[in-house]
Amino acid sequence: QAFEKRIDFSSSQNHIVIGLPGLKFLDQDYFALVLGNHILGGNASVSRIFTIVRSQQGLAYDAHSYFSPMAELGPFILGCQTEKSQAPKAVELIKQILREFIDNGPTPQELEDAKNNILGSFALRFESNQAIAEYVKNIGFYHLPIDFYHQYRNKIKQVSQQDIMKAFQSR
């Protein structure tokens, strides 16, 4: 059941966190949710949340969303850091952006741009031994198919606008 919790703190800015259980690694909607979130709030400089909340409305220093997949449902988080007086407006705007995304999904251009961004930068995910070790750990710990990251690019390419809308609507 949804609830809201406010923690008063004497500071000039608020940290807003909105969340719910969201995604596990072997979820059938994994790639649709990852790609959809890239558009919604996962790629800071071009996502809807960042663009509208920060760039267009000037309500936040940072605005984002992310899935943290786990063996069971890991969290889906939306949030921002904003001036205390702007917090109520920022919260409502983030909720509105999410509702619109759930209802309408990404535009064809957003979908193409997100795929190009993820696919174009994919090799950079493996640029260090630490990153490679993290991916190997994920394969073992979460019982992922041994070729999970090998298939990643093809799975992202196959995601459609309808796949994203269906995945977000079902959550």
MARDREN-971172 format. One record per residue: x, y negated, z negated of N, C-alpha, C in turn; residue in three letters; residue number from 1. Coordinates in steps of 0.1 Angstrom, whole numbers, plus 5000, padded with zeros to 4 digits. Layout:
{npx=X | npy=Y | npz=Z | capx=X | capy=Y | capz=Z | cpx=X | cpy=Y | cpz=Z | resn=ALA | resi=NUM}
...
This chain:
{npx=5008 | npy=5012 | npz=5000 | capx=5000 | capy=5000 | capz=5000 | cpx=5009 | cpy=4988 | cpz=5000 | resn=GLN | resi=1}
{npx=5005 | npy=4978 | npz=5008 | capx=5013 | capy=4966 | capz=5009 | cpx=5012 | cpy=4957 | cpz=4996 | resn=ALA | resi=2}
{npx=5023 | npy=4951 | npz=4993 | capx=5023 | capy=4942 | capz=4982 | cpx=5034 | cpy=4931 | cpz=4985 | resn=PHE | resi=3}
{npx=5033 | npy=4920 | npz=4977 | capx=5042 | capy=4909 | capz=4979 | cpx=5049 | cpy=4907 | cpz=4965 | resn=GLU | resi=4}
{npx=5062 | npy=4905 | npz=4965 | capx=5069 | capy=4903 | capz=4952 | cpx=5078 | cpy=4890 | cpz=4954 | resn=LYS | resi=5}
{npx=5076 | npy=4881 | npz=4946 | capx=5084 | capy=4868 | capz=4947 | cpx=5093 | cpy=4868 | cpz=4934 | resn=ARG | resi=6}
{npx=5105 | npy=4866 | npz=4936 | capx=5115 | capy=4865 | capz=4925 | cpx=5120 | cpy=4850 | cpz=4925 | resn=ILE | resi=7}
{npx=5116 | npy=4843 | npz=4915 | capx=5120 | capy=4829 | capz=4914 | cpx=5135 | cpy=4828 | cpz=4911 | resn=ASP | resi=8}
{npx=5142 | npy=4819 | npz=4918 | capx=5156 | capy=4818 | capz=4916 | cpx=5159 | cpy=4803 | cpz=4918 | resn=PHE | resi=9}
{npx=5167 | npy=4797 | npz=4910 | capx=5170 | capy=4783 | capz=4912 | cpx=5181 | cpy=4781 | cpz=4922 | resn=SER | resi=10}
{npx=5176 | npy=4780 | npz=4935 | capx=5185 | capy=4777 | capz=4946 | cpx=5178 | cpy=4769 | cpz=4956 | resn=SER | resi=11}
{npx=5185 | npy=4764 | npz=4965 | capx=5179 | capy=4756 | capz=4976 | cpx=5174 | cpy=4764 | cpz=4988 | resn=SER | resi=12}
{npx=5178 | npy=4777 | npz=4988 | capx=5173 | capy=4785 | capz=4999 | cpx=5167 | cpy=4798 | cpz=4994 | resn=GLN | resi=13}
{npx=5159 | npy=4804 | npz=5002 | capx=5152 | capy=4817 | capz=4999 | cpx=5157 | cpy=4827 | cpz=5009 | resn=ASN | resi=14}
{npx=5158 | npy=4839 | npz=5004 | capx=5161 | capy=4851 | capz=5012 | cpx=5148 | cpy=4859 | cpz=5013 | resn=HIS | resi=15}
{npx=5143 | npy=4860 | npz=5025 | capx=5130 | capy=4867 | capz=5027 | cpx=5133 | cpy=4880 | cpz=5033 | resn=ILE | resi=16}
{npx=5127 | npy=4891 | npz=5027 | capx=5128 | capy=4904 | capz=5032 | cpx=5114 | cpy=4910 | cpz=5033 | resn=VAL | resi=17}
{npx=5110 | npy=4915 | npz=5045 | capx=5097 | capy=4921 | capz=5047 | cpx=5101 | cpy=4935 | cpz=5052 | resn=ILE | resi=18}
{npx=5095 | npy=4945 | npz=5046 | capx=5099 | capy=4959 | capz=5051 | cpx=5088 | cpy=4969 | cpz=5049 | resn=GLY | resi=19}
{npx=5091 | npy=4981 | npz=5055 | capx=5083 | capy=4992 | capz=5053 | cpx=5091 | cpy=5004 | cpz=5058 | resn=LEU | resi=20}
{npx=5087 | npy=5017 | npz=5054 | capx=5093 | capy=5028 | capz=5060 | cpx=5092 | cpy=5028 | cpz=5075 | resn=PRO | resi=21}
{npx=5103 | npy=5031 | npz=5082 | capx=5103 | capy=5030 | capz=5096 | cpx=5108 | cpy=5041 | cpz=5105 | resn=GLY | resi=22}
{npx=5119 | npy=5047 | npz=5103 | capx=5125 | capy=5055 | capz=5113 | cpx=5135 | cpy=5065 | cpz=5107 | resn=LEU | resi=23}
{npx=5135 | npy=5077 | npz=5112 | capx=5145 | capy=5087 | capz=5109 | cpx=5152 | cpy=5091 | cpz=5122 | resn=LYS | resi=24}
{npx=5164 | npy=5096 | npz=5120 | capx=5173 | capy=5098 | capz=5132 | cpx=5166 | cpy=5107 | cpz=5143 | resn=PHE | resi=25}
{npx=5160 | npy=5118 | npz=5139 | capx=5154 | capy=5127 | capz=5148 | cpx=5140 | cpy=5124 | cpz=5152 | resn=LEU | resi=26}
{npx=5136 | npy=5112 | npz=5150 | capx=5122 | capy=5107 | capz=5153 | cpx=5120 | cpy=5108 | cpz=5168 | resn=ASP | resi=27}
{npx=5108 | npy=5112 | npz=5173 | capx=5106 | capy=5112 | capz=5187 | cpx=5105 | cpy=5098 | cpz=5193 | resn=GLN | resi=28}
{npx=5103 | npy=5088 | npz=5185 | capx=5103 | capy=5074 | capz=5190 | cpx=5116 | cpy=5067 | cpz=5188 | resn=ASP | resi=29}
{npx=5126 | npy=5074 | npz=5184 | capx=5139 | capy=5067 | capz=5180 | cpx=5143 | cpy=5057 | cpz=5190 | resn=TYR | resi=30}
{npx=5144 | npy=5061 | npz=5203 | capx=5150 | capy=5052 | capz=5213 | cpx=5141 | cpy=5041 | cpz=5216 | resn=PHE | resi=31}
{npx=5128 | npy=5043 | npz=5216 | capx=5118 | capy=5032 | capz=5219 | cpx=5118 | cpy=5022 | cpz=5208 | resn=ALA | resi=32}
{npx=5120 | npy=5027 | npz=5195 | capx=5120 | capy=5017 | capz=5184 | cpx=5133 | cpy=5010 | cpz=5184 | resn=LEU | resi=33}
{npx=5144 | npy=5016 | npz=5186 | capx=5157 | capy=5010 | capz=5187 | cpx=5158 | cpy=4999 | cpz=5198 | resn=VAL | resi=34}
{npx=5153 | npy=5002 | npz=5210 | capx=5153 | capy=4993 | capz=5221 | cpx=5143 | cpy=4982 | cpz=5218 | resn=LEU | resi=35}
{npx=5131 | npy=4985 | npz=5213 | capx=5121 | capy=4975 | capz=5210 | cpx=5126 | cpy=4965 | cpz=5199 | resn=GLY | resi=36}
{npx=5133 | npy=4970 | npz=5189 | capx=5138 | capy=4962 | capz=5178 | cpx=5149 | cpy=4953 | cpz=5184 | resn=ASN | resi=37}
{npx=5157 | npy=4957 | npz=5193 | capx=5168 | capy=4949 | capz=5199 | cpx=5161 | cpy=4936 | cpz=5204 | resn=HIS | resi=38}
{npx=5150 | npy=4938 | npz=5210 | capx=5142 | capy=4926 | capz=5216 | cpx=5136 | cpy=4918 | cpz=5205 | resn=ILE | resi=39}
{npx=5130 | npy=4925 | npz=5195 | capx=5122 | capy=4918 | capz=5185 | cpx=5131 | cpy=4910 | cpz=5176 | resn=LEU | resi=40}
{npx=5142 | npy=4916 | npz=5170 | capx=5150 | capy=4909 | capz=5161 | cpx=5164 | cpy=4915 | cpz=5159 | resn=GLY | resi=41}
{npx=5167 | npy=4925 | npz=5167 | capx=5180 | capy=4932 | capz=5164 | cpx=5192 | cpy=4926 | cpz=5171 | resn=GLY | resi=42}
{npx=5190 | npy=4918 | npz=5181 | capx=5202 | capy=4911 | capz=5188 | cpx=5201 | cpy=4896 | cpz=5185 | resn=ASN | resi=43}
{npx=5207 | npy=4892 | npz=5174 | capx=5205 | capy=4879 | capz=5168 | cpx=5204 | cpy=4867 | cpz=5178 | resn=ALA | resi=44}
{npx=5213 | npy=4866 | npz=5188 | capx=5213 | capy=4854 | capz=5196 | cpx=5202 | cpy=4854 | cpz=5207 | resn=SER | resi=45}
{npx=5195 | npy=4865 | npz=5210 | capx=5185 | capy=4865 | capz=5220 | cpx=5172 | cpy=4871 | cpz=5216 | resn=VAL | resi=46}
{npx=5171 | npy=4875 | npz=5204 | capx=5158 | capy=4882 | capz=5200 | cpx=5147 | cpy=4872 | cpz=5198 | resn=SER | resi=47}
{npx=5135 | npy=4877 | npz=5198 | capx=5123 | capy=4868 | capz=5196 | cpx=5124 | cpy=4861 | cpz=5182 | resn=ARG | resi=48}
{npx=5126 | npy=4869 | npz=5172 | capx=5126 | capy=4864 | capz=5159 | cpx=5136 | cpy=4853 | cpz=5157 | resn=ILE | resi=49}
{npx=5148 | npy=4855 | npz=5161 | capx=5159 | capy=4845 | capz=5160 | cpx=5156 | cpy=4833 | cpz=5169 | resn=PHE | resi=50}
{npx=5151 | npy=4835 | npz=5181 | capx=5149 | capy=4824 | capz=5190 | cpx=5137 | cpy=4815 | cpz=5185 | resn=THR | resi=51}
{npx=5126 | npy=4821 | npz=5181 | capx=5115 | capy=4813 | capz=5176 | cpx=5117 | cpy=4807 | cpz=5163 | resn=ILE | resi=52}
{npx=5121 | npy=4816 | npz=5153 | capx=5122 | capy=4811 | capz=5139 | cpx=5133 | cpy=4801 | cpz=5137 | resn=VAL | resi=53}
{npx=5145 | npy=4804 | npz=5143 | capx=5157 | capy=4796 | capz=5141 | cpx=5158 | cpy=4785 | cpz=5152 | resn=ARG | resi=54}
{npx=5159 | npy=4790 | npz=5164 | capx=5162 | capy=4780 | capz=5175 | cpx=5151 | cpy=4771 | cpz=5178 | resn=SER | resi=55}
{npx=5138 | npy=4776 | npz=5180 | capx=5127 | capy=4767 | capz=5183 | cpx=5121 | cpy=4760 | cpz=5172 | resn=GLN | resi=56}
{npx=5119 | npy=4766 | npz=5160 | capx=5113 | capy=4760 | capz=5149 | cpx=5122 | cpy=4755 | cpz=5138 | resn=GLN | resi=57}
{npx=5135 | npy=4758 | npz=5139 | capx=5145 | capy=4753 | capz=5129 | cpx=5142 | cpy=4757 | cpz=5115 | resn=GLY | resi=58}
{npx=5135 | npy=4769 | npz=5113 | capx=5131 | capy=4773 | capz=5099 | cpx=5141 | cpy=4781 | cpz=5092 | resn=LEU | resi=59}
{npx=5151 | npy=4786 | npz=5098 | capx=5160 | capy=4795 | capz=5091 | cpx=5175 | cpy=4794 | cpz=5096 | resn=ALA | resi=60}
{npx=5184 | npy=4798 | npz=5088 | capx=5198 | capy=4799 | capz=5091 | cpx=5200 | cpy=4812 | cpz=5099 | resn=TYR | resi=61}
{npx=5193 | npy=4822 | npz=5095 | capx=5194 | capy=4835 | capz=5102 | cpx=5180 | cpy=4841 | cpz=5102 | resn=ASP | resi=62}
{npx=5177 | npy=4848 | npz=5112 | capx=5164 | capy=4855 | capz=5113 | cpx=5166 | cpy=4868 | cpz=5121 | resn=ALA | resi=63}
{npx=5161 | npy=4879 | npz=5116 | capx=5165 | capy=4892 | capz=5122 | cpx=5155 | cpy=4903 | cpz=5118 | resn=HIS | resi=64}
{npx=5157 | npy=4914 | npz=5124 | capx=5150 | capy=4927 | capz=5120 | cpx=5159 | cpy=4938 | cpz=5124 | resn=SER | resi=65}
{npx=5157 | npy=4949 | npz=5117 | capx=5165 | capy=4961 | capz=5120 | cpx=5159 | cpy=4974 | cpz=5114 | resn=TYR | resi=66}
{npx=5162 | npy=4985 | npz=5120 | capx=5158 | capy=4998 | capz=5115 | cpx=5171 | cpy=5004 | cpz=5109 | resn=PHE | resi=67}
{npx=5170 | npy=5011 | npz=5098 | capx=5181 | capy=5018 | capz=5092 | cpx=5177 | cpy=5033 | cpz=5091 | resn=SER | resi=68}
{npx=5179 | npy=5040 | npz=5103 | capx=5174 | capy=5054 | capz=5103 | cpx=5182 | cpy=5063 | cpz=5093 | resn=PRO | resi=69}
{npx=5175 | npy=5072 | npz=5087 | capx=5181 | capy=5082 | capz=5078 | cpx=5175 | cpy=5096 | cpz=5081 | resn=MET | resi=70}
{npx=5178 | npy=5105 | npz=5072 | capx=5173 | capy=5119 | capz=5073 | cpx=5158 | cpy=5118 | cpz=5072 | resn=ALA | resi=71}
{npx=5152 | npy=5110 | npz=5063 | capx=5138 | capy=5108 | capz=5062 | cpx=5136 | cpy=5093 | cpz=5066 | resn=GLU | resi=72}
{npx=5124 | npy=5088 | npz=5065 | capx=5121 | capy=5075 | capz=5070 | cpx=5130 | cpy=5065 | cpz=5063 | resn=LEU | resi=73}
{npx=5139 | npy=5058 | npz=5070 | capx=5147 | capy=5047 | capz=5065 | cpx=5139 | cpy=5034 | cpz=5067 | resn=GLY | resi=74}
{npx=5143 | npy=5024 | npz=5061 | capx=5135 | capy=5011 | capz=5062 | cpx=5136 | cpy=5004 | cpz=5075 | resn=PRO | resi=75}
{npx=5125 | npy=4997 | npz=5078 | capx=5124 | capy=4987 | capz=5089 | cpx=5123 | cpy=4974 | cpz=5081 | resn=PHE | resi=76}
{npx=5133 | npy=4965 | npz=5084 | capx=5134 | capy=4953 | capz=5077 | cpx=5133 | cpy=4941 | cpz=5086 | resn=ILE | resi=77}
{npx=5125 | npy=4931 | npz=5082 | capx=5125 | capy=4918 | capz=5089 | cpx=5129 | cpy=4908 | cpz=5079 | resn=LEU | resi=78}
{npx=5136 | npy=4898 | npz=5083 | capx=5140 | capy=4888 | capz=5072 | cpx=5146 | cpy=4876 | cpz=5078 | resn=GLY | resi=79}
{npx=5148 | npy=4866 | npz=5069 | capx=5155 | capy=4854 | capz=5072 | cpx=5160 | cpy=4847 | cpz=5059 | resn=CYS | resi=80}
{npx=5169 | npy=4838 | npz=5061 | capx=5173 | capy=4829 | capz=5050 | cpx=5169 | cpy=4815 | cpz=5054 | resn=GLN | resi=81}
{npx=5161 | npy=4809 | npz=5045 | capx=5156 | capy=4796 | capz=5049 | cpx=5155 | cpy=4786 | cpz=5037 | resn=THR | resi=82}
{npx=5154 | npy=4774 | npz=5039 | capx=5152 | capy=4764 | capz=5029 | cpx=5139 | cpy=4767 | cpz=5021 | resn=GLU | resi=83}
{npx=5140 | npy=4766 | npz=5008 | capx=5129 | capy=4770 | capz=4999 | cpx=5116 | cpy=4764 | cpz=5003 | resn=LYS | resi=84}
{npx=5115 | npy=4752 | npz=5007 | capx=5102 | capy=4746 | capz=5011 | cpx=5097 | cpy=4751 | cpz=5024 | resn=SER | resi=85}
{npx=5105 | npy=4758 | npz=5032 | capx=5101 | capy=4763 | capz=5045 | cpx=5097 | cpy=4778 | cpz=5045 | resn=GLN | resi=86}
{npx=5099 | npy=4784 | npz=5033 | capx=5097 | capy=4798 | capz=5032 | cpx=5083 | cpy=4803 | cpz=5036 | resn=ALA | resi=87}
{npx=5072 | npy=4797 | npz=5031 | capx=5059 | capy=4802 | capz=5035 | cpx=5057 | cpy=4801 | cpz=5050 | resn=PRO | resi=88}
{npx=5061 | npy=4790 | npz=5056 | capx=5059 | capy=4789 | capz=5071 | cpx=5068 | cpy=4800 | cpz=5078 | resn=LYS | resi=89}
{npx=5080 | npy=4802 | npz=5073 | capx=5089 | capy=4812 | capz=5080 | cpx=5083 | cpy=4826 | cpz=5079 | resn=ALA | resi=90}
{npx=5077 | npy=4830 | npz=5067 | capx=5071 | capy=4843 | capz=5065 | cpx=5060 | cpy=4845 | cpz=5075 | resn=VAL | resi=91}
{npx=5051 | npy=4835 | npz=5075 | capx=5039 | capy=4836 | capz=5084 | cpx=5043 | cpy=4837 | cpz=5099 | resn=GLU | resi=92}
{npx=5053 | npy=4829 | npz=5103 | capx=5058 | capy=4830 | capz=5116 | cpx=5064 | cpy=4844 | cpz=5120 | resn=LEU | resi=93}
{npx=5072 | npy=4849 | npz=5111 | capx=5078 | capy=4863 | capz=5113 | cpx=5066 | cpy=4873 | cpz=5115 | resn=ILE | resi=94}
{npx=5056 | npy=4872 | npz=5106 | capx=5045 | capy=4881 | capz=5107 | cpx=5038 | cpy=4880 | cpz=5120 | resn=LYS | resi=95}
{npx=5036 | npy=4867 | npz=5124 | capx=5029 | capy=4865 | capz=5137 | cpx=5037 | cpy=4870 | cpz=5149 | resn=GLN | resi=96}
{npx=5050 | npy=4868 | npz=5149 | capx=5058 | capy=4874 | capz=5160 | cpx=5057 | cpy=4889 | cpz=5160 | resn=ILE | resi=97}
{npx=5058 | npy=4895 | npz=5148 | capx=5057 | capy=4910 | capz=5148 | cpx=5043 | cpy=4914 | cpz=5153 | resn=LEU | resi=98}
{npx=5032 | npy=4908 | npz=5149 | capx=5019 | capy=4912 | capz=5154 | cpx=5018 | cpy=4910 | cpz=5169 | resn=ARG | resi=99}
{npx=5023 | npy=4900 | npz=5174 | capx=5023 | capy=4898 | capz=5189 | cpx=5031 | cpy=4908 | cpz=5196 | resn=GLU | resi=100}
{npx=5042 | npy=4912 | npz=5190 | capx=5051 | capy=4922 | capz=5196 | cpx=5044 | cpy=4936 | cpz=5196 | resn=PHE | resi=101}
{npx=5037 | npy=4939 | npz=5185 | capx=5030 | capy=4951 | capz=5184 | cpx=5019 | cpy=4952 | cpz=5194 | resn=ILE | resi=102}
{npx=5012 | npy=4941 | npz=5195 | capx=5000 | capy=4940 | capz=5204 | cpx=5004 | cpy=4940 | cpz=5219 | resn=ASP | resi=103}
{npx=5015 | npy=4933 | npz=5223 | capx=5018 | capy=4931 | capz=5237 | cpx=5031 | cpy=4937 | cpz=5241 | resn=ASN | resi=104}
{npx=5040 | npy=4941 | npz=5232 | capx=5052 | capy=4947 | capz=5236 | cpx=5061 | cpy=4937 | cpz=5243 | resn=GLY | resi=105}
{npx=5073 | npy=4941 | npz=5248 | capx=5082 | capy=4932 | capz=5254 | cpx=5077 | cpy=4928 | cpz=5268 | resn=PRO | resi=106}
{npx=5083 | npy=4917 | npz=5273 | capx=5080 | capy=4914 | capz=5287 | cpx=5090 | cpy=4923 | cpz=5296 | resn=THR | resi=107}
{npx=5087 | npy=4924 | npz=5309 | capx=5096 | capy=4932 | capz=5317 | cpx=5110 | cpy=4926 | cpz=5317 | resn=PRO | resi=108}
{npx=5111 | npy=4913 | npz=5317 | capx=5125 | capy=4907 | capz=5316 | cpx=5132 | cpy=4910 | cpz=5303 | resn=GLN | resi=109}
{npx=5125 | npy=4909 | npz=5292 | capx=5131 | capy=4912 | capz=5279 | cpx=5136 | cpy=4927 | cpz=5279 | resn=GLU | resi=110}
{npx=5128 | npy=4936 | npz=5285 | capx=5131 | capy=4950 | capz=5285 | cpx=5144 | cpy=4952 | cpz=5293 | resn=LEU | resi=111}
{npx=5144 | npy=4946 | npz=5305 | capx=5156 | capy=4947 | capz=5314 | cpx=5169 | cpy=4941 | cpz=5307 | resn=GLU | resi=112}
{npx=5167 | npy=4929 | npz=5301 | capx=5179 | capy=4923 | capz=5295 | cpx=5184 | cpy=4931 | cpz=5283 | resn=ASP | resi=113}
{npx=5175 | npy=4937 | npz=5275 | capx=5179 | capy=4945 | capz=5263 | cpx=5186 | cpy=4957 | cpz=5268 | resn=ALA | resi=114}
{npx=5181 | npy=4964 | npz=5278 | capx=5187 | capy=4976 | capz=5283 | cpx=5201 | cpy=4973 | cpz=5288 | resn=LYS | resi=115}
{npx=5202 | npy=4962 | npz=5296 | capx=5216 | capy=4958 | capz=5301 | cpx=5225 | cpy=4955 | cpz=5289 | resn=ASN | resi=116}
{npx=5220 | npy=4948 | npz=5279 | capx=5229 | capy=4944 | capz=5268 | cpx=5233 | cpy=4957 | cpz=5260 | resn=ASN | resi=117}
{npx=5224 | npy=4966 | npz=5257 | capx=5228 | capy=4978 | capz=5250 | cpx=5237 | cpy=4987 | cpz=5258 | resn=ILE | resi=118}
{npx=5234 | npy=4989 | npz=5271 | capx=5242 | capy=4997 | capz=5279 | cpx=5256 | cpy=4991 | cpz=5282 | resn=LEU | resi=119}
{npx=5256 | npy=4978 | npz=5284 | capx=5268 | capy=4971 | capz=5288 | cpx=5278 | cpy=4971 | cpz=5276 | resn=GLY | resi=120}
{npx=5273 | npy=4971 | npz=5264 | capx=5282 | capy=4970 | capz=5252 | cpx=5284 | cpy=4983 | cpz=5245 | resn=SER | resi=121}
{npx=5278 | npy=4994 | npz=5251 | capx=5278 | capy=5007 | capz=5244 | cpx=5292 | cpy=5012 | cpz=5241 | resn=PHE | resi=122}
{npx=5301 | npy=5011 | npz=5250 | capx=5315 | capy=5016 | capz=5248 | cpx=5322 | cpy=5009 | cpz=5236 | resn=ALA | resi=123}
{npx=5318 | npy=4997 | npz=5234 | capx=5324 | capy=4989 | capz=5223 | cpx=5321 | cpy=4995 | cpz=5209 | resn=LEU | resi=124}
{npx=5310 | npy=5003 | npz=5208 | capx=5307 | capy=5010 | capz=5196 | cpx=5317 | cpy=5020 | cpz=5191 | resn=ARG | resi=125}
{npx=5326 | npy=5024 | npz=5200 | capx=5336 | capy=5034 | capz=5197 | cpx=5350 | cpy=5029 | cpz=5198 | resn=PHE | resi=126}
{npx=5351 | npy=5016 | npz=5195 | capx=5364 | capy=5009 | capz=5197 | cpx=5374 | cpy=5012 | cpz=5185 | resn=GLU | resi=127}
{npx=5370 | npy=5018 | npz=5174 | capx=5379 | capy=5020 | capz=5164 | cpx=5378 | cpy=5035 | cpz=5159 | resn=SER | resi=128}
{npx=5388 | npy=5040 | npz=5152 | capx=5387 | capy=5053 | capz=5146 | cpx=5377 | cpy=5053 | cpz=5136 | resn=ASN | resi=129}
{npx=5375 | npy=5043 | npz=5128 | capx=5365 | capy=5042 | capz=5118 | cpx=5351 | cpy=5044 | cpz=5124 | resn=GLN | resi=130}
{npx=5348 | npy=5037 | npz=5135 | capx=5335 | capy=5038 | capz=5142 | cpx=5333 | cpy=5052 | cpz=5147 | resn=ALA | resi=131}
{npx=5343 | npy=5058 | npz=5153 | capx=5342 | capy=5071 | capz=5158 | cpx=5339 | cpy=5081 | cpz=5147 | resn=ILE | resi=132}
{npx=5346 | npy=5079 | npz=5136 | capx=5344 | capy=5088 | capz=5124 | cpx=5329 | cpy=5086 | cpz=5119 | resn=ALA | resi=133}
{npx=5324 | npy=5074 | npz=5119 | capx=5310 | capy=5072 | capz=5114 | cpx=5300 | cpy=5079 | cpz=5123 | resn=GLU | resi=134}
{npx=5302 | npy=5079 | npz=5136 | capx=5293 | capy=5086 | capz=5145 | cpx=5294 | cpy=5101 | cpz=5144 | resn=TYR | resi=135}
{npx=5306 | npy=5106 | npz=5142 | capx=5308 | capy=5121 | capz=5139 | cpx=5301 | cpy=5124 | cpz=5126 | resn=VAL | resi=136}
{npx=5303 | npy=5116 | npz=5116 | capx=5296 | capy=5119 | capz=5103 | cpx=5281 | cpy=5119 | cpz=5105 | resn=LYS | resi=137}
{npx=5275 | npy=5110 | npz=5113 | capx=5261 | capy=5109 | capz=5115 | cpx=5256 | cpy=5122 | cpz=5122 | resn=ASN | resi=138}
{npx=5264 | npy=5127 | npz=5131 | capx=5260 | capy=5139 | capz=5138 | cpx=5259 | cpy=5151 | cpz=5128 | resn=ILE | resi=139}
{npx=5269 | npy=5152 | npz=5120 | capx=5269 | capy=5163 | capz=5110 | cpx=5259 | cpy=5161 | cpz=5099 | resn=GLY | resi=140}
{npx=5258 | npy=5149 | npz=5093 | capx=5250 | capy=5147 | capz=5081 | cpx=5235 | cpy=5147 | cpz=5085 | resn=PHE | resi=141}
{npx=5231 | npy=5141 | npz=5096 | capx=5217 | capy=5140 | capz=5100 | cpx=5213 | cpy=5152 | cpz=5110 | resn=TYR | resi=142}
{npx=5222 | npy=5161 | npz=5112 | capx=5219 | capy=5173 | capz=5120 | cpx=5215 | cpy=5169 | cpz=5134 | resn=HIS | resi=143}
{npx=5222 | npy=5159 | npz=5140 | capx=5218 | capy=5154 | capz=5153 | cpx=5224 | cpy=5164 | cpz=5163 | resn=LEU | resi=144}
{npx=5218 | npy=5164 | npz=5175 | capx=5224 | capy=5172 | capz=5186 | cpx=5239 | cpy=5168 | cpz=5188 | resn=PRO | resi=145}
{npx=5247 | npy=5177 | npz=5191 | capx=5262 | capy=5174 | capz=5193 | cpx=5264 | cpy=5163 | cpz=5204 | resn=ILE | resi=146}
{npx=5254 | npy=5163 | npz=5214 | capx=5256 | capy=5153 | capz=5225 | cpx=5247 | cpy=5141 | cpz=5223 | resn=ASP | resi=147}
{npx=5243 | npy=5138 | npz=5210 | capx=5234 | capy=5127 | capz=5207 | cpx=5239 | cpy=5114 | cpz=5213 | resn=PHE | resi=148}
{npx=5251 | npy=5111 | npz=5211 | capx=5257 | capy=5098 | capz=5216 | cpx=5260 | cpy=5099 | cpz=5231 | resn=TYR | resi=149}
{npx=5263 | npy=5111 | npz=5236 | capx=5265 | capy=5112 | capz=5250 | cpx=5252 | cpy=5110 | cpz=5258 | resn=HIS | resi=150}
{npx=5241 | npy=5114 | npz=5252 | capx=5228 | capy=5112 | capz=5259 | cpx=5222 | cpy=5098 | cpz=5256 | resn=GLN | resi=151}
{npx=5227 | npy=5090 | npz=5247 | capx=5222 | capy=5078 | capz=5242 | cpx=5219 | cpy=5068 | cpz=5254 | resn=TYR | resi=152}
{npx=5228 | npy=5066 | npz=5263 | capx=5226 | capy=5057 | capz=5274 | cpx=5215 | cpy=5061 | cpz=5283 | resn=ARG | resi=153}
{npx=5214 | npy=5074 | npz=5286 | capx=5203 | capy=5079 | capz=5294 | cpx=5189 | cpy=5078 | cpz=5288 | resn=ASN | resi=154}
{npx=5189 | npy=5080 | npz=5275 | capx=5176 | capy=5079 | capz=5267 | cpx=5172 | cpy=5064 | cpz=5267 | resn=LYS | resi=155}
{npx=5181 | npy=5055 | npz=5265 | capx=5177 | capy=5041 | capz=5265 | cpx=5172 | cpy=5037 | cpz=5279 | resn=ILE | resi=156}
{npx=5179 | npy=5041 | npz=5290 | capx=5174 | capy=5038 | capz=5303 | cpx=5160 | cpy=5042 | cpz=5306 | resn=LYS | resi=157}
{npx=5156 | npy=5053 | npz=5300 | capx=5143 | capy=5059 | capz=5302 | cpx=5131 | cpy=5053 | cpz=5295 | resn=GLN | resi=158}
{npx=5134 | npy=5044 | npz=5285 | capx=5124 | capy=5038 | capz=5277 | cpx=5116 | cpy=5028 | cpz=5285 | resn=VAL | resi=159}
{npx=5103 | npy=5029 | npz=5284 | capx=5094 | capy=5019 | capz=5292 | cpx=5088 | cpy=5009 | cpz=5282 | resn=SER | resi=160}
{npx=5081 | npy=4999 | npz=5287 | capx=5074 | capy=4990 | capz=5279 | cpx=5063 | cpy=4997 | cpz=5271 | resn=GLN | resi=161}
{npx=5056 | npy=5006 | npz=5278 | capx=5045 | capy=5014 | capz=5271 | cpx=5051 | cpy=5022 | cpz=5260 | resn=GLN | resi=162}
{npx=5063 | npy=5028 | npz=5262 | capx=5069 | capy=5036 | capz=5251 | cpx=5071 | cpy=5027 | cpz=5239 | resn=ASP | resi=163}
{npx=5076 | npy=5015 | npz=5241 | capx=5079 | capy=5006 | capz=5229 | cpx=5066 | cpy=5002 | cpz=5223 | resn=ILE | resi=164}
{npx=5056 | npy=4999 | npz=5231 | capx=5043 | capy=4995 | capz=5225 | cpx=5037 | cpy=5006 | cpz=5217 | resn=MET | resi=165}
{npx=5037 | npy=5018 | npz=5222 | capx=5031 | capy=5030 | capz=5216 | cpx=5038 | cpy=5032 | cpz=5202 | resn=LYS | resi=166}
{npx=5052 | npy=5032 | npz=5203 | capx=5060 | capy=5034 | capz=5191 | cpx=5057 | cpy=5024 | cpz=5180 | resn=ALA | resi=167}
{npx=5057 | npy=5011 | npz=5184 | capx=5054 | capy=5001 | capz=5174 | cpx=5040 | cpy=5001 | cpz=5169 | resn=PHE | resi=168}
{npx=5031 | npy=5004 | npz=5177 | capx=5017 | capy=5004 | capz=5173 | cpx=5014 | cpy=5016 | cpz=5163 | resn=GLN | resi=169}
{npx=5021 | npy=5027 | npz=5165 | capx=5019 | capy=5039 | capz=5157 | cpx=5025 | cpy=5037 | cpz=5143 | resn=SER | resi=170}
{npx=5034 | npy=5027 | npz=5141 | capx=5040 | capy=5025 | capz=5128 | cpx=5033 | cpy=5014 | cpz=5121 | resn=ARG | resi=171}
